[in-house]
Amino acid sequence: MGKKLVLACSECSSRNYSTMKNENASERLEVKKFCKACNTHTVHRETK
């Protein structure tokens, strides 16, 4: 199975999305997603 993680907006730091990640991946996940708080598409990064 994978590891559950939360994605936070890089602009406003709001935590908008949750997803699963492969346990073998070492680097942090970065995905461009829509942020409701910013009302734009921004980069969302994996939080600690």
N, C-alpha and C positions, 0 to 999 in steps of 0.2 A: 504494500500500500504506500501511501505518500504521507507527507507532513502538511498539516493545515497551517496556512499563514494568512496574514492580513496585509492588504495593500493600502498605503497612505499616499495622498496627493503630495507632490514635491513642492507645490506652491503654497497651499494653505494648511497642510499637514492633517487634513481630515481623513479619517479611516473609512473608506467607502466600500471596498471590495474584500472578499475572502476567497481563497482558492486553495488547491492542493498543489504540492510540489514534490518532485522526485527526491528521495532522501540522499541520493548520490550526487546531486548537483551542489557545487561548492559556492558559486557566485550568487549574488543577490539578484532576485527577479525584478525586471523593469518592464512595464507595459504601459502603452499609451491608452488611457481610458478617459471617459467623460466624468468630470467632477461636478456634482450638483451645486456645491458651495461657490465654486469659481465660475460655473456656467460655461466652461470651455473644455476642450480635450487637453489634458496635461499628462505628464509622465507620473505614473504611480509606482512606488518602490516598496519592496518587502520591508516590513518593520521587524524589529528585534523581538 
